[in-house]
Amino acid sequence: MDAPSWMEMIKRIGLEFTYSNHVLAVALVMGRLVPCVILAPFLGGKSTPNEVKMALIVMLTLVVYPFVYRMLPPEAVPREPIPYMVVLLREIFIGLTMGLVTNHVFYAIEMVGRMIDTARGSNMAEVMVPQMEGRATPLGDLLYQFSICLVFALGGHRVYIQTIAMSFELFPLTSEIAWENPSVFVYFDSVMRMGGDILLLAIGISLPAQAAVFIVDVVFGLLNRVAPQLNAYFMAMPVKAMGALILLLISMTMVVAKLEWTVQMMLEETDKALRYLTM
């Protein structure tokens, strides 16, 4: 008589060990984590090699999966293709919710530098931003990279990863989104309102530099009226470029404080967006 296999021994003592249930649950966890990692610039952004991003996603999955699977009721993960795809798309939507809220804040910070460079006439000197896989103005790239460093300095990356992990407790796998609840409409309203707040924030931070450029334009315009033979337009260009930079450096304390507030707002809005979906 052949000795029983270890799978048969596990079944004899009343334990059920199926690989398929774990594989399907891991795929759902990764479906939520993929948008969160890809869209967060401080986790690498678009320029990070796919191998590195997948390694980070797998590492985060291994960390949170035991906690997530412990909260799953038996046979909660659907086995049929269509119900499983519906659940997977819902997990991707939740991940996109957190990732897009995070990503938009950094685009707002890049917009500050673009506005200042446009006002001082340096918007043609665009440079490549690796995390965005796109072009940005010099000050836009500087503030974008500075904001990423600020996130790490403030420990925002740890809070963001903790928010992703806690989202599985706030919004467990296979849980339904109550689309008929009024809070879902509040969620979409808050996302659209955040776009307006981001534009207002960009205008507020860039306002001192733009005011300096406006004053220089007024002064050289009056100078051109007094002495029309002077080429005031070309004379004003280096003065505007230096004046905007000087005002930006003078207001750097305010800019850093606003950037810190923006990072905190990013983390709060990420958690708030999930709570709107679960109300």
Backbone bond lengths (Angstrom), bond angles and torsions (degrees), N, CA, C in turn:
res aa  C-N    CA-C-N  psi(-1)  N-CA   C-N-CA  omega(-1)  CA-C   N-CA-C  phi
1 M - - - 1.470 - - 1.523 108.74 -
2 D 1.333 115.72 129.49 1.459 120.14 -178.36 1.522 110.63 -74.61
3 A 1.315 113.73 146.32 1.463 118.49 177.87 1.532 109.59 -70.80
4 P 1.327 118.13 141.81 1.473 120.07 -179.43 1.527 110.80 -66.89
5 S 1.314 114.72 148.01 1.466 119.97 177.87 1.522 109.54 -74.27
6 W 1.339 113.69 166.75 1.485 117.51 -178.29 1.512 111.84 -68.17
7 M 1.348 118.21 -27.47 1.462 120.09 176.54 1.522 110.50 -67.90
8 E 1.343 116.96 -39.42 1.458 119.98 178.02 1.525 111.37 -67.49
9 M 1.334 116.21 -36.61 1.464 119.60 178.14 1.525 110.80 -64.65
10 I 1.334 116.84 -38.88 1.470 120.02 178.23 1.522 110.35 -64.41
11 K 1.329 117.15 -40.55 1.463 119.75 179.97 1.525 111.47 -68.10
12 R 1.332 116.92 -33.08 1.475 119.92 -179.66 1.522 112.65 -65.59
13 I 1.335 116.89 -32.45 1.466 118.94 -179.47 1.525 111.58 -89.60
14 G 1.333 116.62 7.04 1.456 119.42 171.50 1.508 115.14 93.64
15 L 1.303 119.32 11.82 1.453 121.97 178.89 1.522 110.19 -99.29
16 E 1.301 115.61 143.39 1.462 121.47 178.79 1.522 107.76 -114.33
17 F 1.312 115.65 116.51 1.472 120.88 -176.98 1.528 108.17 -125.47
18 T 1.334 115.77 103.68 1.461 120.90 -179.15 1.515 108.69 -121.13
19 Y 1.331 115.02 130.08 1.456 119.79 178.69 1.529 111.91 -69.22
20 S 1.325 116.81 -34.65 1.460 120.02 -173.87 1.520 112.13 -61.72
21 N 1.326 117.44 -40.25 1.458 120.31 -179.49 1.525 110.85 -64.05
22 H 1.330 117.54 -40.19 1.455 120.96 178.49 1.527 111.29 -68.30
23 V 1.318 117.27 -41.24 1.466 120.55 -179.54 1.521 110.88 -63.28
24 L 1.323 116.93 -43.19 1.466 120.56 179.65 1.529 111.02 -66.38
25 A 1.325 117.41 -39.39 1.465 120.28 179.00 1.523 111.15 -68.34
26 V 1.329 118.11 -39.82 1.464 121.25 177.65 1.523 110.70 -62.82
27 A 1.322 117.25 -39.30 1.464 120.43 178.47 1.527 111.05 -63.81
28 L 1.327 118.11 -36.11 1.465 120.96 177.13 1.525 111.01 -67.43
29 V 1.328 116.77 -41.40 1.468 120.24 177.72 1.530 110.72 -62.56
30 M 1.326 116.33 -43.66 1.464 119.73 178.92 1.521 111.39 -67.12
31 G 1.338 117.66 -30.98 1.457 119.97 176.37 1.516 112.92 -61.43
32 R 1.332 117.08 -32.21 1.467 119.96 175.99 1.526 111.90 -81.16
33 L 1.316 117.29 -33.72 1.460 120.46 -175.28 1.521 113.20 -78.93
34 V 1.319 118.47 -29.66 1.473 120.69 -175.79 1.527 112.09 -59.56
35 P 1.358 121.17 -51.82 1.467 118.69 178.55 1.526 113.11 -63.75
36 C 1.334 116.71 -34.52 1.470 119.44 -179.48 1.521 111.51 -62.90
37 V 1.322 117.59 -40.11 1.463 121.35 -178.01 1.519 111.01 -78.34
38 I 1.324 117.70 -42.26 1.465 120.63 -175.44 1.530 111.55 -68.22
39 L 1.333 117.58 -38.45 1.461 120.66 -174.36 1.520 113.37 -85.83
40 A 1.320 119.25 -14.35 1.467 121.20 -179.66 1.526 109.60 -82.54
41 P 1.332 119.55 115.05 1.470 120.20 -177.59 1.521 113.05 -63.52
42 F 1.338 118.40 -33.44 1.460 119.96 -177.14 1.523 112.49 -77.31
43 L 1.338 117.18 -5.96 1.467 120.64 171.38 1.523 111.40 -100.17
44 G 1.304 116.93 13.51 1.457 121.36 176.01 1.505 113.91 123.34
45 G 1.354 117.67 -35.49 1.443 119.62 -179.23 1.522 112.56 70.64
46 K 1.318 114.78 -159.03 1.461 120.25 -175.35 1.521 112.70 -75.69
47 S 1.328 117.40 -24.09 1.466 119.64 -173.67 1.528 112.90 -80.98
48 T 1.325 118.26 -15.33 1.463 120.43 -179.71 1.526 110.03 -65.56
49 P 1.318 118.42 135.79 1.473 119.66 178.06 1.524 111.81 -55.92
50 N 1.317 114.76 145.11 1.460 119.47 -177.84 1.524 112.34 -59.80
51 E 1.344 116.25 -32.61 1.463 119.21 179.19 1.523 111.38 -63.55
52 V 1.352 116.33 -39.68 1.462 120.42 179.48 1.525 110.62 -68.36
53 K 1.330 116.38 -42.90 1.458 119.50 179.61 1.528 111.33 -64.38
54 M 1.316 117.03 -41.54 1.463 119.20 178.52 1.524 111.30 -66.46
55 A 1.339 116.55 -36.17 1.469 118.90 177.35 1.528 110.64 -64.21
56 L 1.337 116.68 -40.81 1.467 120.13 177.96 1.521 111.15 -65.80
57 I 1.331 116.71 -41.03 1.466 120.17 179.14 1.524 110.82 -64.17
58 V 1.329 116.82 -43.64 1.462 120.52 178.91 1.527 110.76 -63.92
59 M 1.336 117.06 -40.87 1.460 120.44 179.28 1.528 111.01 -62.37
60 L 1.344 116.98 -46.41 1.461 120.19 178.61 1.527 110.85 -64.58
61 T 1.331 117.03 -35.99 1.460 120.17 178.33 1.520 111.42 -63.77
62 L 1.327 116.73 -43.37 1.462 120.32 179.12 1.522 111.58 -64.92
63 V 1.345 116.46 -29.90 1.463 119.53 -179.51 1.523 111.20 -73.82
64 V 1.328 117.29 -44.64 1.464 119.98 -173.23 1.524 113.09 -91.93
65 Y 1.337 118.36 -15.88 1.462 119.07 -172.87 1.536 113.52 -63.14
66 P 1.340 120.79 -44.73 1.484 117.80 178.78 1.523 112.69 -57.67
67 F 1.323 117.23 -39.01 1.465 120.55 178.32 1.526 110.78 -67.45
68 V 1.336 117.01 -40.01 1.460 121.20 -178.74 1.523 110.84 -68.93
69 Y 1.325 117.16 -45.23 1.462 120.49 -175.96 1.528 111.34 -68.21
70 R 1.323 116.64 -28.70 1.469 119.31 179.16 1.526 111.15 -65.98
71 M 1.348 117.30 -29.55 1.456 120.88 -179.45 1.525 112.66 -86.58
72 L 1.343 117.84 -9.56 1.460 120.34 -179.44 1.520 110.58 -75.46
73 P 1.326 118.15 130.34 1.476 119.12 173.16 1.519 110.10 -70.29
74 P 1.314 117.82 159.43 1.475 120.50 -179.38 1.535 111.35 -58.44
75 E 1.306 115.20 138.03 1.460 122.70 178.81 1.526 112.50 55.06
76 A 1.349 117.32 33.71 1.462 119.80 179.64 1.521 112.00 -78.53
77 V 1.327 116.66 -29.85 1.459 120.29 -179.28 1.519 108.80 -77.76
78 P 1.329 118.17 121.68 1.470 118.96 -178.79 1.521 111.75 -66.66
79 R 1.320 115.72 146.62 1.463 121.81 179.71 1.533 112.27 -100.17
80 E 1.316 117.18 -22.59 1.461 120.05 -179.74 1.531 110.18 -74.65
81 P 1.342 117.60 147.21 1.477 120.05 -174.35 1.523 114.16 -61.14
82 I 1.338 117.75 -48.75 1.470 119.93 -174.35 1.530 111.46 -67.71
83 P 1.352 120.20 -49.46 1.474 118.03 176.25 1.530 113.21 -59.77
84 Y 1.332 116.31 -35.50 1.469 118.41 179.20 1.523 110.93 -67.29
85 M 1.329 118.51 -40.20 1.459 121.01 178.52 1.528 111.07 -64.60
86 V 1.329 117.15 -35.05 1.469 120.21 177.32 1.528 110.20 -63.64
87 V 1.334 116.39 -44.81 1.467 120.54 178.76 1.530 110.41 -64.95
88 L 1.326 117.46 -40.76 1.465 121.09 179.87 1.525 111.14 -64.27
89 L 1.326 117.34 -42.10 1.469 120.09 177.79 1.526 110.87 -64.81
90 R 1.322 117.01 -34.27 1.459 119.65 177.13 1.519 110.76 -66.46
91 E 1.324 117.76 -39.28 1.462 120.55 177.42 1.531 111.08 -66.45
92 I 1.326 117.22 -39.03 1.467 120.01 177.03 1.526 110.34 -64.20
93 F 1.333 117.34 -38.19 1.464 120.55 178.02 1.522 111.43 -63.48
94 I 1.324 117.39 -40.44 1.463 120.20 177.73 1.521 110.69 -64.93
95 G 1.343 117.29 -41.73 1.457 120.04 176.44 1.510 112.47 -63.30
96 L 1.331 117.49 -40.10 1.463 120.70 177.26 1.520 111.37 -64.29
97 T 1.335 116.28 -34.17 1.467 119.65 178.21 1.523 110.77 -59.24
98 M 1.326 116.48 -46.82 1.470 119.69 179.80 1.523 111.89 -72.32
99 G 1.323 117.41 -39.44 1.456 120.17 -177.09 1.511 113.51 -69.30
100 L 1.338 117.69 -41.01 1.458 120.33 -178.34 1.523 111.67 -69.21
101 V 1.326 117.20 -39.32 1.468 119.75 177.01 1.523 110.31 -60.00
102 T 1.320 116.67 -40.81 1.462 120.90 178.76 1.519 111.70 -68.17
103 N 1.323 116.61 -42.72 1.459 121.01 -175.29 1.517 112.25 -68.07
104 H 1.334 117.46 -37.38 1.461 120.53 -176.51 1.521 111.97 -64.33
105 V 1.311 117.07 -33.33 1.467 120.25 -179.47 1.524 110.26 -63.23
106 F 1.318 118.05 -40.49 1.461 120.64 -179.38 1.529 111.63 -72.40
107 Y 1.318 117.23 -30.76 1.456 119.21 173.58 1.530 110.67 -66.97
108 A 1.334 117.37 -33.09 1.461 120.23 176.19 1.519 111.04 -64.81
109 I 1.329 117.11 -40.41 1.464 120.74 178.82 1.526 110.59 -66.24
110 E 1.341 116.74 -39.09 1.464 119.38 175.66 1.521 111.11 -65.56
111 M 1.338 116.46 -31.81 1.456 120.69 178.61 1.521 111.89 -65.65
112 V 1.330 117.25 -31.41 1.472 120.87 177.24 1.528 109.87 -59.47
113 G 1.332 116.69 -51.31 1.458 120.01 179.38 1.507 112.62 -63.78
114 R 1.325 117.77 -36.07 1.472 120.14 179.10 1.521 110.85 -65.75
115 M 1.336 117.31 -39.93 1.461 120.25 178.68 1.525 111.15 -63.56
116 I 1.333 116.09 -43.20 1.468 119.78 -179.76 1.525 110.06 -65.97
117 D 1.315 118.01 -43.59 1.464 120.65 -179.94 1.521 111.66 -66.63
118 T 1.320 117.20 -34.98 1.470 119.70 176.62 1.514 110.68 -65.93
119 A 1.332 116.98 -39.82 1.463 120.32 -179.90 1.520 111.89 -68.17
120 R 1.328 118.30 -36.51 1.461 120.24 -177.14 1.525 112.94 -94.03
121 G 1.336 117.90 4.45 1.445 121.74 173.62 1.510 115.29 81.58
122 S 1.334 118.02 23.33 1.470 121.17 -179.75 1.519 112.45 -112.34
123 N 1.326 116.70 16.82 1.457 118.87 -176.91 1.523 113.08 -73.72
124 M 1.343 117.81 -14.49 1.458 119.90 178.30 1.531 112.03 -76.90
125 A 1.319 117.11 -23.21 1.480 120.58 -179.56 1.524 109.25 -84.84
126 E 1.323 116.70 69.38 1.452 120.78 -177.69 1.519 110.84 -84.14
127 V 1.327 114.79 148.99 1.465 121.85 178.79 1.524 107.97 -126.73
128 M 1.311 114.95 164.34 1.471 121.36 -178.45 1.525 109.98 -86.93
129 V 1.322 116.47 130.29 1.465 122.28 175.11 1.521 107.71 -102.21
130 P 1.335 118.67 112.37 1.475 120.04 -174.82 1.522 113.22 -60.15
131 Q 1.345 117.64 -41.74 1.464 120.00 -175.43 1.522 112.43 -66.33
132 M 1.354 116.92 -25.95 1.455 121.05 -178.53 1.520 112.62 -96.54
133 E 1.326 116.48 -16.28 1.461 121.99 -171.70 1.520 110.16 53.10
134 G 1.307 115.57 40.68 1.460 121.91 179.19 1.516 109.69 -150.88
135 R 1.322 115.05 178.49 1.452 120.90 -176.90 1.519 109.98 -98.81
136 A 1.320 115.60 147.52 1.456 122.26 178.31 1.519 108.28 -144.37
137 T 1.318 116.01 161.81 1.454 120.50 177.59 1.528 109.84 -74.69
138 P 1.347 118.61 163.61 1.483 119.20 -176.75 1.519 113.70 -56.51
139 L 1.351 117.54 -48.50 1.462 118.87 179.57 1.529 111.43 -69.07
140 G 1.329 117.36 -32.29 1.459 119.72 176.32 1.516 111.73 -62.93
141 D 1.330 116.25 -43.10 1.465 120.00 177.21 1.519 110.51 -66.30
142 L 1.350 117.48 -40.22 1.463 120.69 -179.60 1.524 111.35 -61.98
143 L 1.337 116.93 -47.76 1.461 119.77 -179.26 1.527 111.20 -69.34
144 Y 1.314 117.13 -33.47 1.468 120.60 178.01 1.521 110.74 -63.10
145 Q 1.331 116.19 -48.85 1.470 119.81 179.01 1.528 111.13 -67.08
146 F 1.332 116.87 -35.93 1.458 120.27 178.71 1.525 110.99 -64.95
147 S 1.331 116.95 -38.22 1.462 119.58 179.47 1.528 111.40 -67.21
148 I 1.337 117.52 -35.05 1.463 120.06 176.44 1.526 110.32 -65.07
149 C 1.350 116.25 -43.76 1.474 119.46 175.90 1.520 111.08 -61.61
150 L 1.343 116.29 -35.80 1.465 120.31 179.90 1.523 110.91 -66.80
151 V 1.330 117.10 -36.69 1.469 120.36 177.46 1.520 110.50 -60.47
152 F 1.332 116.97 -45.08 1.468 120.08 179.40 1.528 111.06 -68.48
153 A 1.343 117.28 -36.96 1.466 120.34 -179.61 1.530 111.16 -66.10
154 L 1.334 116.80 -36.11 1.465 121.09 -179.41 1.528 112.57 -86.55
155 G 1.337 117.30 -3.30 1.457 119.69 -177.58 1.509 113.55 75.42
156 G 1.347 116.66 21.25 1.456 119.94 -178.56 1.517 113.59 -66.03
157 H 1.342 116.81 -28.73 1.469 119.10 178.96 1.524 111.28 -65.86
158 R 1.346 116.77 -35.95 1.464 119.32 177.54 1.524 110.78 -69.17
159 V 1.330 116.59 -39.76 1.465 119.66 179.17 1.527 110.31 -66.57
160 Y 1.327 116.80 -37.57 1.465 120.56 179.66 1.527 110.63 -65.79
161 I 1.326 117.24 -44.66 1.465 120.36 178.40 1.530 110.07 -64.87
162 Q 1.339 117.09 -37.73 1.463 119.95 177.02 1.533 110.64 -65.37
163 T 1.336 116.61 -37.45 1.467 119.79 177.61 1.520 110.80 -64.10
164 I 1.340 116.68 -39.83 1.471 119.72 176.99 1.525 110.56 -62.45
165 A 1.341 116.64 -44.13 1.461 119.69 -179.90 1.524 111.54 -65.25
166 M 1.340 117.12 -42.27 1.456 120.37 -179.37 1.520 112.36 -71.30
167 S 1.353 117.29 -18.10 1.464 119.12 178.11 1.522 111.47 -63.81
168 F 1.335 117.17 -26.65 1.460 119.48 178.18 1.522 111.30 -72.64
169 E 1.321 117.29 -24.04 1.470 120.05 173.65 1.524 110.06 -82.10
170 L 1.340 116.21 -39.73 1.460 119.88 179.27 1.524 111.36 -72.08
171 F 1.319 116.12 -36.94 1.457 121.51 -178.75 1.524 107.92 -133.34
172 P 1.349 118.74 83.09 1.469 120.96 -175.19 1.521 112.25 -62.32
173 L 1.327 114.79 162.91 1.458 120.30 174.98 1.528 110.49 -59.98
174 T 1.317 114.81 146.97 1.469 124.17 177.83 1.519 113.14 64.74
175 S 1.346 119.02 7.46 1.469 120.09 176.39 1.525 109.36 -78.09
176 E 1.311 115.29 149.00 1.450 121.00 -174.95 1.526 111.08 -87.26
177 I 1.327 116.04 146.00 1.459 121.56 171.24 1.525 107.38 -91.04
178 A 1.316 116.17 121.57 1.464 120.64 -178.88 1.534 108.83 -80.78
179 W 1.335 115.96 85.28 1.465 119.99 -175.43 1.520 112.16 -65.88
180 E 1.341 117.32 -20.38 1.466 118.81 -178.12 1.524 112.23 -82.61
181 N 1.332 118.06 -10.73 1.464 120.26 -179.45 1.531 110.95 -71.66
182 P 1.344 117.21 144.29 1.472 119.21 177.37 1.528 113.06 -63.10
183 S 1.339 117.71 -23.86 1.460 120.06 -178.47 1.530 111.77 -64.99
184 V 1.346 117.86 -26.38 1.463 120.23 177.35 1.521 110.23 -65.82
185 F 1.341 116.77 -39.10 1.463 119.72 176.10 1.526 110.39 -67.72
186 V 1.329 116.00 -34.18 1.472 119.08 174.78 1.527 110.28 -63.47
187 Y 1.334 117.14 -35.63 1.465 120.98 178.03 1.523 110.88 -61.44
188 F 1.341 117.29 -50.43 1.459 119.84 -179.84 1.531 111.01 -64.77
189 D 1.336 116.61 -36.26 1.463 119.73 177.13 1.521 111.40 -64.83
190 S 1.338 116.79 -39.51 1.471 119.59 -179.79 1.519 111.60 -68.72
191 V 1.347 117.73 -35.32 1.458 120.41 178.02 1.528 110.48 -66.11
192 M 1.332 117.09 -43.08 1.466 119.94 178.38 1.521 110.95 -68.46
193 R 1.337 116.70 -38.95 1.451 119.99 178.82 1.536 111.31 -65.56
194 M 1.325 115.91 -32.64 1.454 119.29 178.89 1.519 111.02 -65.30
195 G 1.341 117.49 -32.73 1.462 120.09 175.24 1.516 111.65 -61.73
196 G 1.339 117.48 -41.72 1.454 120.33 176.46 1.521 112.27 -67.63
197 D 1.342 116.79 -39.26 1.464 119.93 177.77 1.521 111.84 -63.73
198 I 1.345 116.41 -36.01 1.455 120.25 179.16 1.528 110.52 -65.01
199 L 1.356 117.03 -42.85 1.469 120.50 177.67 1.523 110.66 -63.84
200 L 1.329 117.41 -42.28 1.458 120.95 177.81 1.520 111.29 -63.31
201 L 1.328 117.18 -38.93 1.456 121.22 177.96 1.523 111.05 -64.21
202 A 1.338 117.00 -43.55 1.460 120.61 179.56 1.522 111.15 -62.24
203 I 1.325 117.06 -41.25 1.467 120.13 179.15 1.521 110.28 -66.15
204 G 1.345 117.58 -40.80 1.460 120.44 -178.41 1.517 113.00 -65.24
205 I 1.349 117.27 -41.45 1.464 119.35 -179.36 1.518 111.59 -70.10
206 S 1.333 117.18 -36.66 1.474 120.21 -177.95 1.519 113.33 -84.93
207 L 1.335 117.93 -3.08 1.460 120.49 -174.46 1.534 113.81 -62.52
208 P 1.351 121.46 -42.91 1.474 118.97 179.38 1.528 113.24 -59.64
209 A 1.319 117.37 -43.55 1.464 120.04 179.39 1.521 110.96 -66.52
210 Q 1.329 116.96 -39.74 1.454 119.05 178.44 1.525 111.30 -67.90
211 A 1.324 117.14 -32.89 1.468 119.81 176.03 1.519 110.66 -65.34
212 A 1.331 117.78 -39.23 1.471 121.11 177.30 1.519 110.86 -62.89
213 V 1.321 117.47 -41.80 1.466 120.87 178.12 1.524 110.70 -64.75
214 F 1.322 116.99 -39.53 1.460 120.58 178.61 1.527 111.18 -63.65
215 I 1.330 117.30 -42.12 1.473 120.06 179.05 1.520 110.74 -64.14
216 V 1.338 117.27 -41.13 1.462 120.35 178.39 1.524 110.52 -62.87
217 D 1.321 117.73 -41.23 1.461 120.88 178.20 1.518 111.06 -62.38
218 V 1.331 117.07 -41.69 1.468 120.59 179.44 1.536 110.50 -64.60
219 V 1.338 116.76 -44.66 1.465 120.64 -178.42 1.527 111.06 -62.85
220 F 1.314 116.60 -47.10 1.468 119.08 -178.90 1.524 111.45 -72.94
221 G 1.333 117.47 -25.78 1.461 118.93 173.20 1.516 111.55 -66.43
222 L 1.329 116.51 -42.39 1.471 119.72 175.47 1.524 111.46 -65.29
223 L 1.356 115.56 -37.71 1.460 119.49 177.73 1.523 111.44 -63.53
224 N 1.306 116.10 -37.38 1.461 120.01 178.55 1.518 111.72 -68.12
225 R 1.327 116.76 -31.56 1.475 119.44 176.31 1.518 110.92 -70.65
226 V 1.338 115.79 -35.28 1.475 119.17 -179.39 1.527 110.33 -75.35
227 A 1.333 117.39 -43.95 1.464 122.24 -178.02 1.520 108.53 -125.64
228 P 1.332 118.53 85.11 1.476 120.49 -176.80 1.527 113.79 -63.53
229 Q 1.332 117.69 -20.51 1.464 119.35 -178.79 1.524 112.70 -71.96
230 L 1.334 117.84 -17.84 1.461 121.03 177.48 1.531 110.14 -79.18
231 N 1.297 115.08 140.11 1.469 120.21 177.33 1.527 107.84 -87.33
232 A 1.336 114.95 81.89 1.464 120.16 -172.53 1.522 111.85 -66.54
233 Y 1.319 117.93 -28.98 1.477 119.78 -176.93 1.525 110.83 -63.45
234 F 1.338 116.41 -49.70 1.469 119.25 -178.10 1.525 111.45 -74.42
235 M 1.335 117.27 -28.23 1.465 120.02 176.38 1.530 111.29 -69.30
236 A 1.323 116.40 -30.37 1.465 119.56 -176.82 1.520 112.74 -79.10
237 M 1.324 118.46 -20.68 1.472 120.38 -174.31 1.527 113.09 -61.32
238 P 1.356 120.16 -51.05 1.483 117.30 178.38 1.521 112.77 -67.57
239 V 1.346 116.75 -30.81 1.463 119.23 178.96 1.526 110.24 -67.47
240 K 1.337 117.52 -40.67 1.467 120.60 177.60 1.521 110.94 -64.48
241 A 1.334 116.51 -41.43 1.463 119.80 -179.31 1.526 110.99 -62.77
242 M 1.340 116.64 -45.13 1.457 119.73 -179.63 1.523 111.78 -73.44
243 G 1.339 117.10 -38.17 1.465 120.13 -179.48 1.519 112.36 -62.83
244 A 1.342 117.20 -40.87 1.468 119.78 178.42 1.522 111.08 -65.62
245 L 1.343 116.78 -40.43 1.464 119.64 178.99 1.530 111.24 -65.48
246 I 1.345 116.57 -41.49 1.466 119.82 -179.52 1.528 110.52 -63.67
247 L 1.349 117.25 -44.17 1.472 119.94 178.33 1.520 111.53 -65.79
248 L 1.334 116.51 -34.19 1.457 118.88 176.88 1.521 111.01 -66.17
249 L 1.325 117.28 -41.05 1.466 120.21 178.58 1.526 110.91 -67.50
250 I 1.347 116.59 -39.06 1.466 119.73 179.09 1.530 110.71 -63.87
251 S 1.338 115.88 -39.81 1.469 120.01 -178.51 1.524 112.49 -91.62
252 M 1.333 117.61 18.14 1.463 120.35 -175.55 1.527 111.99 -64.09
253 T 1.341 117.15 -32.58 1.470 119.63 177.40 1.521 110.82 -61.28
254 M 1.330 115.53 -44.16 1.459 119.96 177.70 1.521 111.07 -66.54
255 V 1.329 116.79 -38.98 1.465 120.42 -179.53 1.527 110.62 -63.69
256 V 1.341 116.67 -44.91 1.471 120.08 179.59 1.523 110.50 -63.46
257 A 1.338 116.80 -40.74 1.465 119.71 178.58 1.525 110.98 -63.38
258 K 1.317 116.75 -40.30 1.461 120.01 178.11 1.529 111.55 -67.80
259 L 1.330 116.27 -37.95 1.468 119.21 178.14 1.525 110.78 -66.27
260 E 1.342 117.45 -38.53 1.467 119.96 175.84 1.527 110.38 -62.37
261 W 1.328 115.95 -42.54 1.463 119.62 178.48 1.523 110.46 -64.74
262 T 1.333 117.11 -35.70 1.464 120.84 178.86 1.522 111.29 -65.69
263 V 1.330 116.71 -41.64 1.470 120.02 178.20 1.526 110.32 -63.70
264 Q 1.336 117.35 -43.02 1.460 120.25 177.49 1.523 111.06 -63.60
265 M 1.342 116.75 -39.46 1.465 120.20 178.17 1.523 110.69 -63.30
266 M 1.342 116.06 -38.40 1.461 120.13 178.97 1.525 110.55 -58.88
267 L 1.339 117.10 -46.53 1.457 120.66 -178.56 1.525 111.28 -67.81
268 E 1.334 116.96 -38.94 1.461 119.97 179.70 1.524 111.12 -68.12
269 E 1.323 117.23 -42.18 1.460 120.21 -179.39 1.524 111.47 -67.00
270 T 1.331 117.08 -33.10 1.470 119.74 177.10 1.517 110.85 -62.28
271 D 1.334 116.71 -45.47 1.462 120.48 178.84 1.526 110.83 -69.82
272 K 1.342 116.70 -37.23 1.465 120.25 -177.62 1.531 111.26 -67.50
273 A 1.340 116.45 -37.17 1.468 119.52 -179.51 1.529 110.68 -62.85
274 L 1.345 116.83 -38.88 1.461 119.45 177.95 1.524 111.64 -66.83
275 R 1.310 116.67 -37.96 1.468 119.94 -178.32 1.513 111.39 -68.48
276 Y 1.349 117.22 -32.21 1.466 119.30 175.82 1.533 111.17 -62.64
277 L 1.338 116.56 -35.74 1.464 120.51 -178.74 1.515 113.10 -75.01
278 T 1.340 117.38 -19.65 1.470 120.65 -176.18 1.515 112.84 -102.35
279 M 1.339 117.85 -4.35 1.465 119.04 -177.95 1.538 110.16 -71.30
